[in-house]
Amino acid sequence: MTETDAGFRRHLRRSLAELSIYDAPPADASWVRLHANECPEPWPTEVLADLAEVVRGIELSRYPDTSGRALRAILADRLGVRPCEVVLGNGSDEIIGLLVTALSGRADATVVVPRPTFVMYAHTARVLGLRVVEVDLREGFALDEPALRAALADEAVCLCFLARPNNPTGTLWPRATIEALVRDHPHVVFVVDEAYAAYAPEPSMFRPDRPENFVLMGTLSKVGLAALRVGYCVAHEDLARALDTVRHPYNVSQTSLALAARVLERHAHVLDAMVARTKVQRDRLARIVARLPNAVVYPSAGNMVLCRLPAPAASALSAHLRRHRILVKTFLDAPGFPGAGAYGYLRASAGTAADLDRLEAALDRWRPPSTGPAGPGR
Ligand SMILES: Cc1ncc(COP(=O)(O)O)c(C=O)c1O
């Protein structure tokens, strides 16, 4: 695109040309969908019947509450904060956009993220024209604290996103390291993204008396409610007000607000049981994947398992699984993954027990490319 382009193209943000669309293949229930880190445990029929009643009661002709006050109050109560500190988003993806928009006051505003991590942090910042500094993780996907500190020292850094547990690696970075980073860089807003915290072996690192540059981000997407698109953050009251200024009114639909509130108020124990089953499935998934020849499986505190394979095996296995109508996320030559070229990485989410039965059956028929069709199984 050049300055002389006619029509709308001359107005497009330059950053968009280098960015790709976040997209996932359409897949119905005939697929085993292990590519999006959902919690696909089925909701019990009696819960679905109760939720159907909630939907029936929705006044379709009316707007929802502008900021989802009732749901914010429920979340605030659970977290021990005031509702004015809670902001709802249409998924936490929207919260990322609100934070980047609100905090990009400086022309050289910079966002620091580890790599690899959830792609939408850097993507959103780049869309809005911010500088992004990506700090590669160390061996075993550990945080590189000295490199992070070097990046965070820059006065232009407004935000640092840390997913705990991290996606796609499943790593649970030490809370003491994060607390020290937050304490030592008061000019940076640290967003601790606990999208997968329900699956972690230790409790949330959120405390109501947190420092004012600490933001907790969460979502209902990873605990069985991805269809609703309900995400949230807890931020200092002044920052929450700034986010609300950016946020469009009515950003979360009445259906989503009402269903989320009902689940949290009446069916939280069911949700907890679904998460507990998913943790069991995640551990089974790790055992299944570990049997693949030459696989390195990384310990996961999330609902997904990441594994490293020789590059040809990674792409062939991904195609093999697709032929068996199983979707996983494949990283080939992706920046931040060690051994680019030599290794590829596959990330699969835990799935249901039936999903894992199908995965096991497909892997039983898998022969790595180097050994050919007559080679040993997994
Ligand atoms: C770490 C992390 N944070 C946030 C999100 C976004 O979740 P949602 O927009 O569905 O709330 C994801 C989605 O995969 C994620 O992996």
The ligand as an ORCA input file, in Angstrom:
! r2SCAN-3c Opt
* xyz 0 1
  C      -4.056    -16.868     28.290
  C      -5.324    -16.484     27.620
  N      -5.927    -15.354     27.976
  C      -7.064    -14.947     27.400
  C      -7.657    -15.693     26.405
  C      -8.903    -15.153     25.756
  O     -10.010    -15.727     26.280
  P     -11.465    -15.146     26.062
  O     -11.394    -13.979     25.112
  O     -12.248    -16.264     25.501
  O     -11.926    -14.727     27.418
  C      -7.081    -16.887     26.001
  C      -7.710    -17.692     24.934
  O      -7.231    -18.697     24.500
  C      -5.873    -17.284     26.606
  O      -5.248    -18.400     26.233
*
